[in-house]
Amino acid sequence: MRGLESAALCGADALAARAREELAASGLRPLQLRAVDSDSLTSQEKAVAERAAQGWENRRIAEELGTKERTVELLLSGAFRKLGTNRDGLAGLLPHQSRGSGVRGVPGL
């Protein structure tokens, strides 16, 4: 199913159609494609996801943002769901920031 998403997102329509056919033939129904758009994240999810994409551990993110580690976990979970990825895939989906231009002092955390 991830291959179908990748094909659809990069405009490989013929490949996406073939993937849909193969999924249907095997009795699977593809999920609705997710929009890979970091604009769908809340400011809190984005702040946490950007740090995670840079390799920060949850504890460090929580300390930096003045929140609980459990809150970081919940925000990351929301970001993963919205972006259709896991921690390893964040760096490729979020806009790159120059070193040292973090999101310090994000309100609401």
Secondary structure, DSSP 8 states (H G I E B T S, - for coil): -HHHHHHHHTT-HHHHHHHHHHHHHTT----------GGGS-HHHHHHHHHHHTT--HHHHHHHHTS-HHHHHHHHHHHHHHHT--GGGHHHHS----TT---TT-TT-
